[in-house]
Each structure stands twice: as C-alpha cells, then as structure tokens.
Amino acid sequence: MTVYLFAYNLINEKKGTFDYQPLWAELERLGAQRTQFSLWLLSADNTPKEVIDHFATFVDKDDRL
C-alpha cells in the first residue's frame, strides 16, 4: 500500500460555480486524512495515474490535481 500526498487547486471554488463537497466526501470515504485545506494523505493500492484519474471525475477540467 502506498501513501499519497494528494493536493488540489480548485480554480472555480472562488467563483462558487461548482460544489466540491463530493470530492471531499470521496476522500473521506476512502479514509484520507486532511492535513491542510487542500492537502490530504491517502493510502491506496492504486498507481498515481489511477488515483488522479479517479479524482478527476470530481473536479472541473481547469482544476489541478
């Protein structure tokens, strides 16, 4: 199992155009621990690409993971 430092930059969050609660709920569902507002520790058996691809479905295309 690998521990990932998962960080994101939510571009539209300031504009209020997208609800990011599903992203946070998914991180919590997977047992991730929030260390700062946009920084989480996540334990997973997946590859880095699989982790990014999974979470990309929870954010806007202009957001950064």
PDBQT receptor file of N, H, CA, C and O in Angstrom, charges set to zero:
ATOM      1  N   MET A   1       0.849  -1.175   0.000  1.00  0.00    +0.000 N 
ATOM      2  CA  MET A   1       0.000   0.000   0.000  1.00  0.00    +0.000 C 
ATOM      3  C   MET A   1       0.895   1.240   0.000  1.00  0.00    +0.000 C 
ATOM      4  O   MET A   1       1.900   1.295   0.709  1.00  0.00    +0.000 OA
ATOM      5  N   THR A   2       0.521   2.213  -0.793  1.00  0.00    +0.000 N 
ATOM      6  H   THR A   2      -0.295   2.168  -1.369  1.00  0.00    +0.000 HD
ATOM      7  CA  THR A   2       1.256   3.461  -0.919  1.00  0.00    +0.000 C 
ATOM      8  C   THR A   2       0.489   4.589  -0.241  1.00  0.00    +0.000 C 
ATOM      9  O   THR A   2      -0.739   4.638  -0.317  1.00  0.00    +0.000 OA
ATOM     10  N   VAL A   3       1.197   5.485   0.412  1.00  0.00    +0.000 N 
ATOM     11  H   VAL A   3       2.195   5.444   0.473  1.00  0.00    +0.000 HD
ATOM     12  CA  VAL A   3       0.572   6.675   0.974  1.00  0.00    +0.000 C 
ATOM     13  C   VAL A   3       0.857   7.830   0.025  1.00  0.00    +0.000 C 
ATOM     14  O   VAL A   3       2.013   8.152  -0.252  1.00  0.00    +0.000 OA
ATOM     15  N   TYR A   4      -0.202   8.444  -0.466  1.00  0.00    +0.000 N 
ATOM     16  H   TYR A   4      -1.141   8.183  -0.241  1.00  0.00    +0.000 HD
ATOM     17  CA  TYR A   4      -0.095   9.566  -1.398  1.00  0.00    +0.000 C 
ATOM     18  C   TYR A   4      -0.351  10.882  -0.663  1.00  0.00    +0.000 C 
ATOM     19  O   TYR A   4      -1.211  10.971   0.213  1.00  0.00    +0.000 OA
ATOM     20  N   LEU A   5       0.405  11.875  -1.039  1.00  0.00    +0.000 N 
ATOM     21  H   LEU A   5       1.104  11.803  -1.751  1.00  0.00    +0.000 HD
ATOM     22  CA  LEU A   5       0.133  13.243  -0.627  1.00  0.00    +0.000 C 
ATOM     23  C   LEU A   5      -0.708  13.829  -1.750  1.00  0.00    +0.000 C 
ATOM     24  O   LEU A   5      -0.192  14.124  -2.829  1.00  0.00    +0.000 OA
ATOM     25  N   PHE A   6      -1.988  13.997  -1.501  1.00  0.00    +0.000 N 
ATOM     26  H   PHE A   6      -2.406  13.758  -0.625  1.00  0.00    +0.000 HD
ATOM     27  CA  PHE A   6      -2.943  14.421  -2.522  1.00  0.00    +0.000 C 
ATOM     28  C   PHE A   6      -3.243  15.898  -2.336  1.00  0.00    +0.000 C 
ATOM     29  O   PHE A   6      -3.754  16.314  -1.296  1.00  0.00    +0.000 OA
ATOM     30  N   ALA A   7      -2.922  16.680  -3.347  1.00  0.00    +0.000 N 
ATOM     31  H   ALA A   7      -2.507  16.342  -4.192  1.00  0.00    +0.000 HD
ATOM     32  CA  ALA A   7      -3.146  18.127  -3.281  1.00  0.00    +0.000 C 
ATOM     33  C   ALA A   7      -3.972  18.559  -4.485  1.00  0.00    +0.000 C 
ATOM     34  O   ALA A   7      -3.902  17.951  -5.553  1.00  0.00    +0.000 OA
ATOM     35  N   TYR A   8      -4.752  19.613  -4.296  1.00  0.00    +0.000 N 
ATOM     36  H   TYR A   8      -4.809  20.106  -3.428  1.00  0.00    +0.000 HD
ATOM     37  CA  TYR A   8      -5.550  20.122  -5.404  1.00  0.00    +0.000 C 
ATOM     38  C   TYR A   8      -5.620  21.639  -5.343  1.00  0.00    +0.000 C 
ATOM     39  O   TYR A   8      -5.451  22.255  -4.290  1.00  0.00    +0.000 OA
ATOM     40  N   ASN A   9      -5.876  22.217  -6.509  1.00  0.00    +0.000 N 
ATOM     41  H   ASN A   9      -6.014  21.717  -7.364  1.00  0.00    +0.000 HD
ATOM     42  CA  ASN A   9      -6.099  23.646  -6.640  1.00  0.00    +0.000 C 
ATOM     43  C   ASN A   9      -7.417  23.793  -7.381  1.00  0.00    +0.000 C 
ATOM     44  O   ASN A   9      -7.491  23.534  -8.582  1.00  0.00    +0.000 OA
ATOM     45  N   LEU A  10      -8.449  24.206  -6.676  1.00  0.00    +0.000 N 
ATOM     46  H   LEU A  10      -8.389  24.417  -5.701  1.00  0.00    +0.000 HD
ATOM     47  CA  LEU A  10      -9.782  24.309  -7.246  1.00  0.00    +0.000 C 
ATOM     48  C   LEU A  10     -10.000  25.718  -7.776  1.00  0.00    +0.000 C 
ATOM     49  O   LEU A  10     -10.270  26.644  -7.011  1.00  0.00    +0.000 OA
ATOM     50  N   ILE A  11      -9.882  25.872  -9.074  1.00  0.00    +0.000 N 
ATOM     51  H   ILE A  11      -9.662  25.119  -9.695  1.00  0.00    +0.000 HD
ATOM     52  CA  ILE A  11      -9.922  27.181  -9.718  1.00  0.00    +0.000 C 
ATOM     53  C   ILE A  11     -11.266  27.869  -9.537  1.00  0.00    +0.000 C 
ATOM     54  O   ILE A  11     -11.308  29.055  -9.211  1.00  0.00    +0.000 OA
ATOM     55  N   ASN A  12     -12.364  27.152  -9.741  1.00  0.00    +0.000 N 
ATOM     56  H   ASN A  12     -12.330  26.188 -10.006  1.00  0.00    +0.000 HD
ATOM     57  CA  ASN A  12     -13.693  27.770  -9.697  1.00  0.00    +0.000 C 
ATOM     58  C   ASN A  12     -14.287  27.878  -8.308  1.00  0.00    +0.000 C 
ATOM     59  O   ASN A  12     -15.380  28.423  -8.149  1.00  0.00    +0.000 OA
ATOM     60  N   GLU A  13     -13.598  27.374  -7.305  1.00  0.00    +0.000 N 
ATOM     61  H   GLU A  13     -12.710  26.932  -7.434  1.00  0.00    +0.000 HD
ATOM     62  CA  GLU A  13     -14.142  27.420  -5.949  1.00  0.00    +0.000 C 
ATOM     63  C   GLU A  13     -14.449  28.859  -5.537  1.00  0.00    +0.000 C 
ATOM     64  O   GLU A  13     -15.466  29.117  -4.894  1.00  0.00    +0.000 OA
ATOM     65  N   LYS A  14     -13.591  29.776  -5.897  1.00  0.00    +0.000 N 
ATOM     66  H   LYS A  14     -12.765  29.566  -6.419  1.00  0.00    +0.000 HD
ATOM     67  CA  LYS A  14     -13.800  31.178  -5.516  1.00  0.00    +0.000 C 
ATOM     68  C   LYS A  14     -14.996  31.780  -6.240  1.00  0.00    +0.000 C 
ATOM     69  O   LYS A  14     -15.634  32.699  -5.725  1.00  0.00    +0.000 OA
ATOM     70  N   LYS A  15     -15.304  31.274  -7.423  1.00  0.00    +0.000 N 
ATOM     71  H   LYS A  15     -14.786  30.528  -7.841  1.00  0.00    +0.000 HD
ATOM     72  CA  LYS A  15     -16.427  31.783  -8.195  1.00  0.00    +0.000 C 
ATOM     73  C   LYS A  15     -17.750  31.194  -7.726  1.00  0.00    +0.000 C 
ATOM     74  O   LYS A  15     -18.815  31.706  -8.071  1.00  0.00    +0.000 OA
ATOM     75  N   GLY A  16     -17.690  30.122  -6.940  1.00  0.00    +0.000 N 
ATOM     76  H   GLY A  16     -16.824  29.706  -6.659  1.00  0.00    +0.000 HD
ATOM     77  CA  GLY A  16     -18.906  29.489  -6.452  1.00  0.00    +0.000 C 
ATOM     78  C   GLY A  16     -19.674  28.743  -7.522  1.00  0.00    +0.000 C 
ATOM     79  O   GLY A  16     -20.888  28.578  -7.409  1.00  0.00    +0.000 OA
ATOM     80  N   THR A  17     -18.977  28.284  -8.576  1.00  0.00    +0.000 N 
ATOM     81  H   THR A  17     -17.991  28.419  -8.668  1.00  0.00    +0.000 HD
ATOM     82  CA  THR A  17     -19.671  27.650  -9.690  1.00  0.00    +0.000 C 
ATOM     83  C   THR A  17     -19.707  26.135  -9.599  1.00  0.00    +0.000 C 
ATOM     84  O   THR A  17     -20.307  25.490 -10.459  1.00  0.00    +0.000 OA
ATOM     85  N   PHE A  18     -19.093  25.549  -8.595  1.00  0.00    +0.000 N 
ATOM     86  H   PHE A  18     -18.605  26.072  -7.896  1.00  0.00    +0.000 HD
ATOM     87  CA  PHE A  18     -19.071  24.093  -8.508  1.00  0.00    +0.000 C 
ATOM     88  C   PHE A  18     -19.088  23.684  -7.045  1.00  0.00    +0.000 C 
ATOM     89  O   PHE A  18     -18.487  24.337  -6.192  1.00  0.00    +0.000 OA
ATOM     90  N   ASP A  19     -19.777  22.609  -6.777  1.00  0.00    +0.000 N 
ATOM     91  H   ASP A  19     -20.265  22.078  -7.470  1.00  0.00    +0.000 HD
ATOM     92  CA  ASP A  19     -19.858  22.079  -5.424  1.00  0.00    +0.000 C 
ATOM     93  C   ASP A  19     -18.769  21.025  -5.246  1.00  0.00    +0.000 C 
ATOM     94  O   ASP A  19     -18.839  19.959  -5.857  1.00  0.00    +0.000 OA
ATOM     95  N   TYR A  20     -17.773  21.307  -4.423  1.00  0.00    +0.000 N 
ATOM     96  H   TYR A  20     -17.717  22.174  -3.927  1.00  0.00    +0.000 HD
ATOM     97  CA  TYR A  20     -16.662  20.383  -4.222  1.00  0.00    +0.000 C 
ATOM     98  C   TYR A  20     -16.896  19.416  -3.067  1.00  0.00    +0.000 C 
ATOM     99  O   TYR A  20     -16.009  18.629  -2.734  1.00  0.00    +0.000 OA
ATOM    100  N   GLN A  21     -18.059  19.461  -2.460  1.00  0.00    +0.000 N 
ATOM    101  H   GLN A  21     -18.780  20.099  -2.731  1.00  0.00    +0.000 HD
ATOM    102  CA  GLN A  21     -18.366  18.533  -1.380  1.00  0.00    +0.000 C 
ATOM    103  C   GLN A  21     -18.233  17.073  -1.819  1.00  0.00    +0.000 C 
ATOM    104  O   GLN A  21     -17.754  16.255  -1.033  1.00  0.00    +0.000 OA
ATOM    105  N   PRO A  22     -18.640  16.708  -3.050  1.00  0.00    +0.000 N 
ATOM    106  CA  PRO A  22     -18.451  15.309  -3.469  1.00  0.00    +0.000 C 
ATOM    107  C   PRO A  22     -16.979  14.877  -3.477  1.00  0.00    +0.000 C 
ATOM    108  O   PRO A  22     -16.679  13.728  -3.155  1.00  0.00    +0.000 OA
ATOM    109  N   LEU A  23     -16.067  15.771  -3.837  1.00  0.00    +0.000 N 
ATOM    110  H   LEU A  23     -16.311  16.705  -4.099  1.00  0.00    +0.000 HD
ATOM    111  CA  LEU A  23     -14.631  15.455  -3.793  1.00  0.00    +0.000 C 
ATOM    112  C   LEU A  23     -14.211  15.176  -2.363  1.00  0.00    +0.000 C 
ATOM    113  O   LEU A  23     -13.551  14.172  -2.095  1.00  0.00    +0.000 OA
ATOM    114  N   TRP A  24     -14.586  16.048  -1.445  1.00  0.00    +0.000 N 
ATOM    115  H   TRP A  24     -15.123  16.864  -1.663  1.00  0.00    +0.000 HD
ATOM    116  CA  TRP A  24     -14.203  15.868  -0.049  1.00  0.00    +0.000 C 
ATOM    117  C   TRP A  24     -14.849  14.612   0.535  1.00  0.00    +0.000 C 
ATOM    118  O   TRP A  24     -14.219  13.893   1.312  1.00  0.00    +0.000 OA
ATOM    119  N   ALA A  25     -16.086  14.349   0.168  1.00  0.00    +0.000 N 
ATOM    120  H   ALA A  25     -16.597  14.933  -0.463  1.00  0.00    +0.000 HD
ATOM    121  CA  ALA A  25     -16.772  13.144   0.659  1.00  0.00    +0.000 C 
ATOM    122  C   ALA A  25     -16.081  11.882   0.147  1.00  0.00    +0.000 C 
ATOM    123  O   ALA A  25     -15.958  10.904   0.884  1.00  0.00    +0.000 OA
ATOM    124  N   GLU A  26     -15.632  11.894  -1.103  1.00  0.00    +0.000 N 
ATOM    125  H   GLU A  26     -15.732  12.689  -1.702  1.00  0.00    +0.000 HD
ATOM    126  CA  GLU A  26     -14.941  10.727  -1.653  1.00  0.00    +0.000 C 
ATOM    127  C   GLU A  26     -13.603  10.512  -0.960  1.00  0.00    +0.000 C 
ATOM    128  O   GLU A  26     -13.246   9.376  -0.649  1.00  0.00    +0.000 OA
ATOM    129  N   LEU A  27     -12.867  11.574  -0.717  1.00  0.00    +0.000 N 
ATOM    130  H   LEU A  27     -13.157  12.497  -0.970  1.00  0.00    +0.000 HD
ATOM    131  CA  LEU A  27     -11.605  11.448   0.015  1.00  0.00    +0.000 C 
ATOM    132  C   LEU A  27     -11.855  10.852   1.398  1.00  0.00    +0.000 C 
ATOM    133  O   LEU A  27     -11.131   9.955   1.830  1.00  0.00    +0.000 OA
ATOM    134  N   GLU A  28     -12.869  11.345   2.084  1.00  0.00    +0.000 N 
ATOM    135  H   GLU A  28     -13.458  12.073   1.733  1.00  0.00    +0.000 HD
ATOM    136  CA  GLU A  28     -13.198  10.811   3.405  1.00  0.00    +0.000 C 
ATOM    137  C   GLU A  28     -13.655   9.360   3.326  1.00  0.00    +0.000 C 
ATOM    138  O   GLU A  28     -13.295   8.552   4.182  1.00  0.00    +0.000 OA
ATOM    139  N   ARG A  29     -14.443   9.018   2.308  1.00  0.00    +0.000 N 
ATOM    140  H   ARG A  29     -14.735   9.674   1.612  1.00  0.00    +0.000 HD
ATOM    141  CA  ARG A  29     -14.923   7.646   2.138  1.00  0.00    +0.000 C 
ATOM    142  C   ARG A  29     -13.756   6.676   1.971  1.00  0.00    +0.000 C 
ATOM    143  O   ARG A  29     -13.814   5.538   2.436  1.00  0.00    +0.000 OA
ATOM    144  N   LEU A  30     -12.704   7.132   1.308  1.00  0.00    +0.000 N 
ATOM    145  H   LEU A  30     -12.657   8.056   0.930  1.00  0.00    +0.000 HD
ATOM    146  CA  LEU A  30     -11.535   6.294   1.076  1.00  0.00    +0.000 C 
ATOM    147  C   LEU A  30     -10.554   6.322   2.252  1.00  0.00    +0.000 C 
ATOM    148  O   LEU A  30      -9.482   5.721   2.185  1.00  0.00    +0.000 OA
ATOM    149  N   GLY A  31     -10.920   7.016   3.320  1.00  0.00    +0.000 N 
ATOM    150  H   GLY A  31     -11.791   7.505   3.375  1.00  0.00    +0.000 HD
ATOM    151  CA  GLY A  31     -10.096   7.031   4.520  1.00  0.00    +0.000 C 
ATOM    152  C   GLY A  31      -8.965   8.041   4.502  1.00  0.00    +0.000 C 
ATOM    153  O   GLY A  31      -8.061   7.970   5.335  1.00  0.00    +0.000 OA
ATOM    154  N   ALA A  32      -9.000   8.977   3.570  1.00  0.00    +0.000 N 
ATOM    155  H   ALA A  32      -9.735   9.034   2.894  1.00  0.00    +0.000 HD
ATOM    156  CA  ALA A  32      -7.959  10.006   3.505  1.00  0.00    +0.000 C 
ATOM    157  C   ALA A  32      -8.070  10.922   4.723  1.00  0.00    +0.000 C 
ATOM    158  O   ALA A  32      -9.149  11.107   5.286  1.00  0.00    +0.000 OA
ATOM    159  N   GLN A  33      -6.941  11.483   5.112  1.00  0.00    +0.000 N 
ATOM    160  H   GLN A  33      -6.064  11.332   4.656  1.00  0.00    +0.000 HD
ATOM    161  CA  GLN A  33      -6.884  12.401   6.249  1.00  0.00    +0.000 C 
ATOM    162  C   GLN A  33      -6.462  13.777   5.755  1.00  0.00    +0.000 C 
ATOM    163  O   GLN A  33      -5.421  13.922   5.115  1.00  0.00    +0.000 OA
ATOM    164  N   ARG A  34      -7.272  14.781   6.052  1.00  0.00    +0.000 N 
ATOM    165  H   ARG A  34      -8.118  14.662   6.572  1.00  0.00    +0.000 HD
ATOM    166  CA  ARG A  34      -6.961  16.152   5.638  1.00  0.00    +0.000 C 
ATOM    167  C   ARG A  34      -5.884  16.709   6.571  1.00  0.00    +0.000 C 
ATOM    168  O   ARG A  34      -6.009  16.644   7.794  1.00  0.00    +0.000 OA
ATOM    169  N   THR A  35      -4.821  17.261   5.968  1.00  0.00    +0.000 N 
ATOM    170  H   THR A  35      -4.720  17.314   4.974  1.00  0.00    +0.000 HD
ATOM    171  CA  THR A  35      -3.750  17.864   6.748  1.00  0.00    +0.000 C 
ATOM    172  C   THR A  35      -3.770  19.384   6.654  1.00  0.00    +0.000 C 
ATOM    173  O   THR A  35      -3.351  20.077   7.581  1.00  0.00    +0.000 OA
ATOM    174  N   GLN A  36      -4.259  19.897   5.531  1.00  0.00    +0.000 N 
ATOM    175  H   GLN A  36      -4.600  19.334   4.778  1.00  0.00    +0.000 HD
ATOM    176  CA  GLN A  36      -4.482  21.319   5.317  1.00  0.00    +0.000 C 
ATOM    177  C   GLN A  36      -5.715  21.429   4.443  1.00  0.00    +0.000 C 
ATOM    178  O   GLN A  36      -6.282  20.410   4.048  1.00  0.00    +0.000 OA
ATOM    179  N   PHE A  37      -6.145  22.652   4.132  1.00  0.00    +0.000 N 
ATOM    180  H   PHE A  37      -5.684  23.480   4.454  1.00  0.00    +0.000 HD
ATOM    181  CA  PHE A  37      -7.399  22.811   3.397  1.00  0.00    +0.000 C 
ATOM    182  C   PHE A  37      -7.426  22.000   2.105  1.00  0.00    +0.000 C 
ATOM    183  O   PHE A  37      -8.417  21.320   1.838  1.00  0.00    +0.000 OA
ATOM    184  N   SER A  38      -6.380  22.051   1.303  1.00  0.00    +0.000 N 
ATOM    185  H   SER A  38      -5.575  22.604   1.520  1.00  0.00    +0.000 HD
ATOM    186  CA  SER A  38      -6.378  21.340   0.021  1.00  0.00    +0.000 C 
ATOM    187  C   SER A  38      -5.281  20.282  -0.049  1.00  0.00    +0.000 C 
ATOM    188  O   SER A  38      -4.764  19.984  -1.126  1.00  0.00    +0.000 OA
ATOM    189  N   LEU A  39      -4.936  19.725   1.089  1.00  0.00    +0.000 N 
ATOM    190  H   LEU A  39      -5.356  19.967   1.963  1.00  0.00    +0.000 HD
ATOM    191  CA  LEU A  39      -3.877  18.725   1.161  1.00  0.00    +0.000 C 
ATOM    192  C   LEU A  39      -4.338  17.558   2.020  1.00  0.00    +0.000 C 
ATOM    193  O   LEU A  39      -4.750  17.738   3.166  1.00  0.00    +0.000 OA
ATOM    194  N   TRP A  40      -4.264  16.353   1.449  1.00  0.00    +0.000 N 
ATOM    195  H   TRP A  40      -3.929  16.207   0.518  1.00  0.00    +0.000 HD
ATOM    196  CA  TRP A  40      -4.735  15.156   2.126  1.00  0.00    +0.000 C 
ATOM    197  C   TRP A  40      -3.673  14.065   2.046  1.00  0.00    +0.000 C 
ATOM    198  O   TRP A  40      -2.846  14.065   1.134  1.00  0.00    +0.000 OA
ATOM    199  N   LEU A  41      -3.695  13.144   2.992  1.00  0.00    +0.000 N 
ATOM    200  H   LEU A  41      -4.367  13.144   3.732  1.00  0.00    +0.000 HD
ATOM    201  CA  LEU A  41      -2.902  11.920   2.928  1.00  0.00    +0.000 C 
ATOM    202  C   LEU A  41      -3.867  10.783   2.620  1.00  0.00    +0.000 C 
ATOM    203  O   LEU A  41      -4.892  10.621   3.282  1.00  0.00    +0.000 OA
ATOM    204  N   LEU A  42      -3.519  10.000   1.600  1.00  0.00    +0.000 N 
ATOM    205  H   LEU A  42      -2.687  10.132   1.063  1.00  0.00    +0.000 HD
ATOM    206  CA  LEU A  42      -4.396   8.937   1.126  1.00  0.00    +0.000 C 
ATOM    207  C   LEU A  42      -3.604   7.656   0.942  1.00  0.00    +0.000 C 
ATOM    208  O   LEU A  42      -2.600   7.645   0.230  1.00  0.00    +0.000 OA
ATOM    209  N   SER A  43      -4.038   6.593   1.567  1.00  0.00    +0.000 N 
ATOM    210  H   SER A  43      -4.853   6.603   2.146  1.00  0.00    +0.000 HD
ATOM    211  CA  SER A  43      -3.435   5.270   1.430  1.00  0.00    +0.000 C 
ATOM    212  C   SER A  43      -4.199   4.502   0.361  1.00  0.00    +0.000 C 
ATOM    213  O   SER A  43      -5.421   4.384   0.437  1.00  0.00    +0.000 OA
ATOM    214  N   ALA A  44      -3.482   3.974  -0.646  1.00  0.00    +0.000 N 
ATOM    215  H   ALA A  44      -2.489   4.071  -0.708  1.00  0.00    +0.000 HD
ATOM    216  CA  ALA A  44      -4.164   3.257  -1.726  1.00  0.00    +0.000 C 
ATOM    217  C   ALA A  44      -3.221   2.252  -2.371  1.00  0.00    +0.000 C 
ATOM    218  O   ALA A  44      -1.999   2.395  -2.327  1.00  0.00    +0.000 OA
ATOM    219  N   ASP A  45      -3.820   1.238  -2.968  1.00  0.00    +0.000 N 
ATOM    220  H   ASP A  45      -4.813   1.122  -3.004  1.00  0.00    +0.000 HD
ATOM    221  CA  ASP A  45      -3.063   0.252  -3.734  1.00  0.00    +0.000 C 
ATOM    222  C   ASP A  45      -2.950   0.648  -5.203  1.00  0.00    +0.000 C 
ATOM    223  O   ASP A  45      -2.307  -0.054  -5.984  1.00  0.00    +0.000 OA
ATOM    224  N   ASN A  46      -3.561   1.750  -5.583  1.00  0.00    +0.000 N 
ATOM    225  H   ASN A  46      -4.083   2.320  -4.949  1.00  0.00    +0.000 HD
ATOM    226  CA  ASN A  46      -3.598   2.194  -6.966  1.00  0.00    +0.000 C 
ATOM    227  C   ASN A  46      -2.308   2.887  -7.381  1.00  0.00    +0.000 C 
ATOM    228  O   ASN A  46      -1.517   3.318  -6.543  1.00  0.00    +0.000 OA
ATOM    229  N   THR A  47      -2.113   2.986  -8.701  1.00  0.00    +0.000 N 
ATOM    230  H   THR A  47      -2.756   2.636  -9.382  1.00  0.00    +0.000 HD
ATOM    231  CA  THR A  47      -0.987   3.748  -9.231  1.00  0.00    +0.000 C 
ATOM    232  C   THR A  47      -1.312   5.243  -9.123  1.00  0.00    +0.000 C 
ATOM    233  O   THR A  47      -2.479   5.609  -8.979  1.00  0.00    +0.000 OA
ATOM    234  N   PRO A  48      -0.303   6.102  -9.191  1.00  0.00    +0.000 N 
ATOM    235  CA  PRO A  48      -0.586   7.543  -9.164  1.00  0.00    +0.000 C 
ATOM    236  C   PRO A  48      -1.572   7.961 -10.262  1.00  0.00    +0.000 C 
ATOM    237  O   PRO A  48      -2.464   8.770 -10.009  1.00  0.00    +0.000 OA
ATOM    238  N   LYS A  49      -1.423   7.421 -11.475  1.00  0.00    +0.000 N 
ATOM    239  H   LYS A  49      -0.698   6.763 -11.681  1.00  0.00    +0.000 HD
ATOM    240  CA  LYS A  49      -2.333   7.766 -12.567  1.00  0.00    +0.000 C 
ATOM    241  C   LYS A  49      -3.762   7.344 -12.251  1.00  0.00    +0.000 C 
ATOM    242  O   LYS A  49      -4.702   8.083 -12.542  1.00  0.00    +0.000 OA
ATOM    243  N   GLU A  50      -3.936   6.173 -11.663  1.00  0.00    +0.000 N 
ATOM    244  H   GLU A  50      -3.172   5.572 -11.427  1.00  0.00    +0.000 HD
ATOM    245  CA  GLU A  50      -5.276   5.711 -11.297  1.00  0.00    +0.000 C 
ATOM    246  C   GLU A  50      -5.906   6.618 -10.243  1.00  0.00    +0.000 C 
ATOM    247  O   GLU A  50      -7.105   6.893 -10.297  1.00  0.00    +0.000 OA
ATOM    248  N   VAL A  51      -5.115   7.077  -9.299  1.00  0.00    +0.000 N 
ATOM    249  H   VAL A  51      -4.141   6.854  -9.256  1.00  0.00    +0.000 HD
ATOM    250  CA  VAL A  51      -5.627   7.986  -8.265  1.00  0.00    +0.000 C 
ATOM    251  C   VAL A  51      -6.073   9.301  -8.903  1.00  0.00    +0.000 C 
ATOM    252  O   VAL A  51      -7.172   9.785  -8.633  1.00  0.00    +0.000 OA
ATOM    253  N   ILE A  52      -5.223   9.872  -9.744  1.00  0.00    +0.000 N 
ATOM    254  H   ILE A  52      -4.330   9.479  -9.964  1.00  0.00    +0.000 HD
ATOM    255  CA  ILE A  52      -5.562  11.139 -10.407  1.00  0.00    +0.000 C 
ATOM    256  C   ILE A  52      -6.782  10.968 -11.307  1.00  0.00    +0.000 C 
ATOM    257  O   ILE A  52      -7.692  11.797 -11.280  1.00  0.00    +0.000 OA
ATOM    258  N   ASP A  53      -6.810   9.903 -12.101  1.00  0.00    +0.000 N 
ATOM    259  H   ASP A  53      -6.071   9.229 -12.123  1.00  0.00    +0.000 HD
ATOM    260  CA  ASP A  53      -7.949   9.665 -12.997  1.00  0.00    +0.000 C 
ATOM    261  C   ASP A  53      -9.248   9.523 -12.213  1.00  0.00    +0.000 C 
ATOM    262  O   ASP A  53     -10.287  10.025 -12.640  1.00  0.00    +0.000 OA
ATOM    263  N   HIS A  54      -9.199   8.851 -11.084  1.00  0.00    +0.000 N 
ATOM    264  H   HIS A  54      -8.355   8.443 -10.737  1.00  0.00    +0.000 HD
ATOM    265  CA  HIS A  54     -10.397   8.683 -10.266  1.00  0.00    +0.000 C 
ATOM    266  C   HIS A  54     -10.898  10.033  -9.753  1.00  0.00    +0.000 C 
ATOM    267  O   HIS A  54     -12.081  10.347  -9.880  1.00  0.00    +0.000 OA
ATOM    268  N   PHE A  55     -10.008  10.819  -9.179  1.00  0.00    +0.000 N 
ATOM    269  H   PHE A  55      -9.047  10.564  -9.076  1.00  0.00    +0.000 HD
ATOM    270  CA  PHE A  55     -10.437  12.079  -8.583  1.00  0.00    +0.000 C 
ATOM    271  C   PHE A  55     -10.718  13.159  -9.618  1.00  0.00    +0.000 C 
ATOM    272  O   PHE A  55     -11.392  14.143  -9.310  1.00  0.00    +0.000 OA
ATOM    273  N   ALA A  56     -10.221  12.997 -10.827  1.00  0.00    +0.000 N 
ATOM    274  H   ALA A  56      -9.674  12.198 -11.077  1.00  0.00    +0.000 HD
ATOM    275  CA  ALA A  56     -10.509  13.960 -11.891  1.00  0.00    +0.000 C 
ATOM    276  C   ALA A  56     -12.002  14.008 -12.203  1.00  0.00    +0.000 C 
ATOM    277  O   ALA A  56     -12.501  15.009 -12.717  1.00  0.00    +0.000 OA
ATOM    278  N   THR A  57     -12.711  12.929 -11.895  1.00  0.00    +0.000 N 
ATOM    279  H   THR A  57     -12.306  12.116 -11.478  1.00  0.00    +0.000 HD
ATOM    280  CA  THR A  57     -14.154  12.908 -12.150  1.00  0.00    +0.000 C 
ATOM    281  C   THR A  57     -14.933  13.767 -11.149  1.00  0.00    +0.000 C 
ATOM    282  O   THR A  57     -16.125  14.011 -11.340  1.00  0.00    +0.000 OA
ATOM    283  N   PHE A  58     -14.273  14.222 -10.094  1.00  0.00    +0.000 N 
ATOM    284  H   PHE A  58     -13.305  14.024  -9.939  1.00  0.00    +0.000 HD
ATOM    285  CA  PHE A  58     -14.936  15.012  -9.046  1.00  0.00    +0.000 C 
ATOM    286  C   PHE A  58     -14.654  16.509  -9.146  1.00  0.00    +0.000 C 
ATOM    287  O   PHE A  58     -15.167  17.281  -8.336  1.00  0.00    +0.000 OA
ATOM    288  N   VAL A  59     -13.853  16.935 -10.118  1.00  0.00    +0.000 N 
ATOM    289  H   VAL A  59     -13.436  16.309 -10.776  1.00  0.00    +0.000 HD
ATOM    290  CA  VAL A  59     -13.446  18.340 -10.221  1.00  0.00    +0.000 C 
ATOM    291  C   VAL A  59     -13.684  18.854 -11.638  1.00  0.00    +0.000 C 
ATOM    292  O   VAL A  59     -13.937  18.076 -12.558  1.00  0.00    +0.000 OA
ATOM    293  N   ASP A  60     -13.601  20.169 -11.802  1.00  0.00    +0.000 N 
ATOM    294  H   ASP A  60     -13.396  20.801 -11.054  1.00  0.00    +0.000 HD
ATOM    295  CA  ASP A  60     -13.703  20.791 -13.116  1.00  0.00    +0.000 C 
ATOM    296  C   ASP A  60     -12.442  20.528 -13.925  1.00  0.00    +0.000 C 
ATOM    297  O   ASP A  60     -11.393  20.207 -13.366  1.00  0.00    +0.000 OA
ATOM    298  N   LYS A  61     -12.546  20.665 -15.234  1.00  0.00    +0.000 N 
ATOM    299  H   LYS A  61     -13.398  20.926 -15.688  1.00  0.00    +0.000 HD
ATOM    300  CA  LYS A  61     -11.416  20.414 -16.116  1.00  0.00    +0.000 C 
ATOM    301  C   LYS A  61     -10.261  21.404 -15.888  1.00  0.00    +0.000 C 
ATOM    302  O   LYS A  61      -9.104  21.065 -16.137  1.00  0.00    +0.000 OA
ATOM    303  N   ASP A  62     -10.562  22.606 -15.423  1.00  0.00    +0.000 N 
ATOM    304  H   ASP A  62     -11.501  22.881 -15.220  1.00  0.00    +0.000 HD
ATOM    305  CA  ASP A  62      -9.482  23.584 -15.206  1.00  0.00    +0.000 C 
ATOM    306  C   ASP A  62      -8.859  23.489 -13.810  1.00  0.00    +0.000 C 
ATOM    307  O   ASP A  62      -7.906  24.211 -13.515  1.00  0.00    +0.000 OA
ATOM    308  N   ASP A  63      -9.374  22.624 -12.961  1.00  0.00    +0.000 N 
ATOM    309  H   ASP A  63     -10.148  22.038 -13.201  1.00  0.00    +0.000 HD
ATOM    310  CA  ASP A  63      -8.780  22.417 -11.643  1.00  0.00    +0.000 C 
ATOM    311  C   ASP A  63      -7.494  21.612 -11.773  1.00  0.00    +0.000 C 
ATOM    312  O   ASP A  63      -7.267  20.946 -12.783  1.00  0.00    +0.000 OA
ATOM    313  N   ARG A  64      -6.663  21.678 -10.756  1.00  0.00    +0.000 N 
ATOM    314  H   ARG A  64      -6.847  22.219  -9.935  1.00  0.00    +0.000 HD
ATOM    315  CA  ARG A  64      -5.373  20.959 -10.780  1.00  0.00    +0.000 C 
ATOM    316  C   ARG A  64      -5.326  19.943  -9.654  1.00  0.00    +0.000 C 
ATOM    317  O   ARG A  64      -5.696  20.230  -8.515  1.00  0.00    +0.000 OA
ATOM    318  N   LEU A  65      -4.858  18.740 -10.000  1.00  0.00    +0.000 N 
ATOM    319  H   LEU A  65      -4.558  18.507 -10.925  1.00  0.00    +0.000 HD
ATOM    320  CA  LEU A  65      -4.673  17.689  -9.010  1.00  0.00    +0.000 C 
ATOM    321  C   LEU A  65      -3.217  17.317  -8.968  1.00  0.00    +0.000 C 
ATOM    322  O   LEU A  65      -2.825  16.442  -8.196  1.00  0.00    +0.000 OA
TER     323      LEU A  65
